[in-house]
Amino acid sequence: MKRWNGWGNVTTDYPVPTSARAYLANLFGALDPQPDAAYETVLKSVPGSCLPAHPLLDTSADARLTHARGQSLPDWVALRSGRIGAFPDGVAYPQTEGDVLALIKYAQKAGAKVIPYGGGTSVAGHINPAKSELPVLTLSLERMTRLLDLDEFGCTAVFEAGVTGPELEQSLAKHGYTLGHFPQSHEYSTLGGWIATRSSGQQSYKYGRIEQLFAGGRMETPRGLIDLPHFPASAAGPDIKEMVLGSEGRMGVITQAKVKIRDVPEAEEFYGVFFPSWEQGAEAVRQIAQEEAPVSMLRLSNPQETETTLILSGKLWIGAADKGLRLIGYDRRRCLLVFGVTGTAAHVRRTRAQASSICHRHGGLFVGTVVGHTWEKSRFYAPYLRNTLWELGVAIDTLETAIPWPKVMEASQAIPASIVTAMGIHDKKVLAFAHLSHVYRDGASIYTTFLFRRPADPDELLACWQAMKQSASLTIQRHGGTITHQHGVGTDHAPYLPAEKGALGMEALRAVCKSFDPDGMMNPGKLC
Ligand SMILES: Cc1cc2nc3c(=O)[nH]c(=O)nc-3n(C[C@H](O)[C@H](O)[C@H](O)COP(=O)(O)OP(=O)(O)OC[C@H]3O[C@@H](n4cnc5c(N)ncnc54)[C@H](O)[C@@H]3O)c2cc1C
């Protein structure tokens, strides 16, 4: 069963080792977590529904509470404090494209707003109903998960859009294929959600972002069906697929998608490399990307993230290895790179040699597969740490951007620093660190994590978060970065979008939404 006010299923926990608890207490002082609102109490706060009955509609308080919020930090504060604000009036579970069409018509007749809902893993406020006099219908795709077609000759597959990461990969694996799209939220996020938010998987270096994997599909809009045919390439004017990518439920409901698939790889390895400094590590990954070494993923942690990762892991062998590293001169400025190679066994051997030789030129110490395997084992498990930290009294959040290379080094320091400064104004301590999560020939994505002792008062917590988020977002923009590399816009990034798109660009975006949804019934208040 899914947790109603946190990440993941209720049976999985991420215990924090005693050494890590001591580290956090040392940083933030004695932690004094206040209890969360009880499920039964919050359930009682769900008001009556304003929607007329429909056979596919569930208006129970449980359905409405568990679809009211996503996974952003403000969402967690709302859920854990029991101050949800607004609930959908009902949750509908279509099973076919015909059901989706019928539900859109039903919502039109009822004067309701519609929020398409995939896995609810949004971290930018995408699926939260706005406070409104009008009824809100959340349309969950969780019963639309089928593999509709597998074209082995043409290397594509068609799925219903509500399929989650594990369901999709299991269906393909039976036939020897993979999509290779692995966001950290893989366990719950869905194909439709990935497309609607322009998601990026951990191995997008090899497989491509969802933009490269999405080959066509179908979207039901208030004005009718948009059918996106698949062409390997086309010069027929602007591509309508590009409008659906990142549409965030504002134009319609993606019901099915054709994706490009690949053979399940023969071999895959993840390796660790330590660098004496951030500058040397960043130079190495830039060269790996620019020499086009065919790795499948690169993740370079800055010194603070390296230190925190080693401590939070609590593994004894890591402590011993760390001491060894210090002895040979990899001091507090050391940085950990994890890189992956995926393909045939020969490809893995060749690429490991190529990438580790570039790393060696920049002072990198290749440490084999142990660190890489530790990362691999925890790649979808790490989000469970959020639950444990919260219960200890520590809040955690992340933000991300992509920036051209000339500004990457400066921005990678300025973004965490801006978070620390913003919290300083509140006279509070924060631990902020970053890693380069996706690397390109022309730039890199900087992924920043910040942890702080959570104040007992939810308003104070939100004010702290708001100050840090705003400070980091403005710093990102000052350094020429996009407001989001992979999480999408939602409500949290919407205030920063006009600076990126320009007034004319925003006008064009709104016009496109309007042409599919003239009455503004689809997911209002998000994106633009
Ligand atoms: C712990 C954690 C780790 C994460 N890691 C990553 C990561 O590595 N990479 C990454 O890209 N993102 C990541 N995310 C963010 C999130 O998982 C992505 O944005 C994901 O694509 C959302 O998919 P979803 O199915 O959960 O969509 P939802 O959260 O349900 O919806 C997101 C948006 O998409 C719209 N939408 C959903 N389905 C449809 C549909 N069928 N038709 C039309 N619109 C639709 C919704 O209306 C909403 O606007 C992470 C989130 C968490 C909580």
PDBQT file of the ligand as one rigid body, heavy atoms in Angstrom, charges set to zero:
ROOT
HETATM    1  C1  LIG A 601      11.545  10.949  -5.306  1.00  0.00    +0.000 C 
HETATM    2  C2  LIG A 601      11.343  11.553  -6.657  1.00  0.00    +0.000 A 
HETATM    3  C3  LIG A 601      12.330  11.401  -7.623  1.00  0.00    +0.000 A 
HETATM    4  C4  LIG A 601      12.143  11.982  -8.880  1.00  0.00    +0.000 A 
HETATM    5  N1  LIG A 601      13.101  11.782  -9.844  1.00  0.00    +0.000 NA
HETATM    6  C5  LIG A 601      12.916  12.256 -11.091  1.00  0.00    +0.000 A 
HETATM    7  C6  LIG A 601      13.876  12.002 -12.120  1.00  0.00    +0.000 A 
HETATM    8  O1  LIG A 601      14.892  11.334 -11.907  1.00  0.00    +0.000 OA
HETATM    9  N2  LIG A 601      13.627  12.513 -13.350  1.00  0.00    +0.000 N 
HETATM   10  C7  LIG A 601      12.497  13.210 -13.624  1.00  0.00    +0.000 A 
HETATM   11  O2  LIG A 601      12.306  13.612 -14.751  1.00  0.00    +0.000 OA
HETATM   12  N3  LIG A 601      11.585  13.496 -12.672  1.00  0.00    +0.000 NA
HETATM   13  C8  LIG A 601      11.760  13.014 -11.421  1.00  0.00    +0.000 A 
HETATM   14  N4  LIG A 601      10.813  13.264 -10.447  1.00  0.00    +0.000 N 
HETATM   15  C9  LIG A 601       9.628  14.075 -10.770  1.00  0.00    +0.000 C 
HETATM   16  C10 LIG A 601       8.407  13.261 -11.274  1.00  0.00    +0.000 C 
HETATM   17  O3  LIG A 601       8.550  11.896 -10.963  1.00  0.00    +0.000 OA
HETATM   18  C11 LIG A 601       8.245  13.451 -12.762  1.00  0.00    +0.000 C 
HETATM   19  O4  LIG A 601       7.821  14.769 -13.010  1.00  0.00    +0.000 OA
HETATM   20  C12 LIG A 601       7.279  12.461 -13.444  1.00  0.00    +0.000 C 
HETATM   21  O5  LIG A 601       7.421  12.589 -14.829  1.00  0.00    +0.000 OA
HETATM   22  C13 LIG A 601       5.824  12.664 -13.062  1.00  0.00    +0.000 C 
HETATM   23  O6  LIG A 601       5.107  11.532 -13.509  1.00  0.00    +0.000 OA
HETATM   24  P1  LIG A 601       3.722  11.100 -12.838  1.00  0.00    +0.000 P 
HETATM   25  O7  LIG A 601       3.193   9.974 -13.633  1.00  0.00    +0.000 OA
HETATM   26  O8  LIG A 601       3.912  10.862 -11.401  1.00  0.00    +0.000 OA
HETATM   27  O9  LIG A 601       2.864  12.382 -13.105  1.00  0.00    +0.000 OA
HETATM   28  P2  LIG A 601       1.926  13.218 -12.106  1.00  0.00    +0.000 P 
HETATM   29  O10 LIG A 601       2.743  13.688 -10.961  1.00  0.00    +0.000 OA
HETATM   30  O11 LIG A 601       0.710  12.455 -11.806  1.00  0.00    +0.000 OA
HETATM   31  O12 LIG A 601       1.559  14.454 -13.036  1.00  0.00    +0.000 OA
HETATM   32  C14 LIG A 601       2.529  15.370 -13.443  1.00  0.00    +0.000 C 
HETATM   33  C15 LIG A 601       1.926  16.283 -14.520  1.00  0.00    +0.000 C 
HETATM   34  O13 LIG A 601       1.677  15.527 -15.688  1.00  0.00    +0.000 OA
HETATM   35  C16 LIG A 601       0.300  15.591 -16.036  1.00  0.00    +0.000 C 
HETATM   36  N5  LIG A 601      -0.079  14.266 -16.522  1.00  0.00    +0.000 N 
HETATM   37  C17 LIG A 601       0.141  13.076 -15.931  1.00  0.00    +0.000 A 
HETATM   38  N6  LIG A 601      -0.340  12.093 -16.684  1.00  0.00    +0.000 NA
HETATM   39  C18 LIG A 601      -0.903  12.672 -17.775  1.00  0.00    +0.000 A 
HETATM   40  C19 LIG A 601      -1.581  12.189 -18.917  1.00  0.00    +0.000 A 
HETATM   41  N7  LIG A 601      -1.793  10.892 -19.150  1.00  0.00    +0.000 N 
HETATM   42  N8  LIG A 601      -2.026  13.090 -19.824  1.00  0.00    +0.000 NA
HETATM   43  C20 LIG A 601      -1.832  14.426 -19.660  1.00  0.00    +0.000 A 
HETATM   44  N9  LIG A 601      -1.187  14.927 -18.586  1.00  0.00    +0.000 NA
HETATM   45  C21 LIG A 601      -0.730  14.062 -17.669  1.00  0.00    +0.000 A 
HETATM   46  C22 LIG A 601      -0.436  16.001 -14.784  1.00  0.00    +0.000 C 
HETATM   47  O14 LIG A 601      -1.646  16.680 -15.061  1.00  0.00    +0.000 OA
HETATM   48  C23 LIG A 601       0.596  16.910 -14.127  1.00  0.00    +0.000 C 
HETATM   49  O15 LIG A 601       0.515  18.194 -14.665  1.00  0.00    +0.000 OA
HETATM   50  C24 LIG A 601      10.974  12.722  -9.168  1.00  0.00    +0.000 A 
HETATM   51  C25 LIG A 601       9.991  12.858  -8.180  1.00  0.00    +0.000 A 
HETATM   52  C26 LIG A 601      10.164  12.276  -6.944  1.00  0.00    +0.000 A 
HETATM   53  C27 LIG A 601       9.100  12.418  -5.915  1.00  0.00    +0.000 C 
ENDROOT
TORSDOF 0
